[in-house]
Amino acid sequence: MKPQFDIPCIILCGGKSSRMKEDKSLLPFANETSLAKYQYNRLKPYFKEIYLSCKNNKFDFEANLLLEDSSIYSPIVGLANIINKTNNYDKFFLITVDTPLIKIESIKELINQSENYDITVAQTKRVHNLCGVFSKDIKTVVNQMLLEDMHKISYLLDSVKTKIVKFNNEDEFINLNHPEDYKKALSIIS
Ligand SMILES: Nc1nc2c(ncn2[C@@H]2O[C@H](COP(=O)(O)OP(=O)(O)OP(=O)(O)O)[C@@H](O)[C@H]2O)c(=O)[nH]1
C-alpha cells in the first residue's frame, strides 16, 4: 500500500541523554525492546522512507541510519548531517526519539500546514521545536550556526520562515527527558 505521507521521516536519536542518565533511545518501550525501535516501527508504515539519525549503530534491529561523525552533541549537528548528506528529498518530517506519543493525526496536520514554510512545528504550552516539517532551504542557516558553534534551535526557528501549529493535548507531546517522564509515558500507554 502507498504510504500516507510523501516525505521521509527522520528520528533524532543521537543525543547524550544526560538528564535520563542512560541512553533513552535504548530504553524498553511498550512492546518493543527500545524507544528507537518503537518510534521506527510505529511510524514506518506512514512514510515514504524512514531513518534514525545518530552517531553510531547502537541498535539491535535493522534500520536505515543517517550516521554523523561529529563529537559534538546537539540536534543542530543531526540536522546539518541530514541536510548536507542526503539529496533525494526537499523536506522531511523530523521527530525526536523521546516523543513517542504523538498521534498520526497530528503529524498529518503539521504536514498539511507546511506548504510555503521552511519549518512547521507543534506548540502546546511550549513550542516543540524538533517536531515538525523541515525544508532543506534552511541549509545555509544551519551550516552557519554550526560554523559559529551556535546550537539554539529557537534561533533557527526565528531565522527562517516558521509556522507554529497549536495543539491542545499536552500528554501527546510529552518529552522523555527525565526518568519521571519515562515512567509517566509508560503509564499513559499501558
Ligand atoms: N543525531 C543527533 N541527534 C541528537 C544529537 N544531540 C541530540 N540529539 C537528539 O535531539 C533530541 C533533543 O536532544 P536534547 O534534548 O538536546 O538532548 P538529549 O540527548 O535528548 O538529552 P539531554 O542530554 O538530557 O539534554 C533528542 O532526540 C536527541 O537524541 C546529536 O548530536 N546528533
The ligand as an ORCA input file, in Angstrom:
! r2SCAN-3c Opt
* xyz 0 1
  N      21.598     12.826     15.508
  C      21.766     13.521     16.629
  N      20.737     13.686     17.475
  C      20.950     14.412     18.604
  C      22.202     14.967     18.929
  N      22.084     15.628     20.104
  C      20.816     15.498     20.487
  N      20.109     14.747     19.587
  C      18.703     14.366     19.652
  O      17.930     15.552     19.647
  C      16.806     15.430     20.518
  C      16.839     16.539     21.568
  O      18.058     16.433     22.226
  P      18.411     17.170     23.590
  O      17.173     17.348     24.417
  O      19.226     18.350     23.269
  O      19.393     16.131     24.278
  P      19.082     14.717     24.838
  O      20.179     13.788     24.482
  O      17.716     14.265     24.395
  O      19.031     14.878     26.396
  P      19.925     15.764     27.422
  O      21.355     15.342     27.275
  O      19.346     15.397     28.743
  O      19.700     17.207     27.048
  C      16.885     14.007     21.098
  O      16.068     13.160     20.324
  C      18.340     13.635     20.929
  O      18.510     12.232     20.768
  C      23.293     14.755     18.022
  O      24.430     15.197     18.226
  N      23.009     14.034     16.898
*
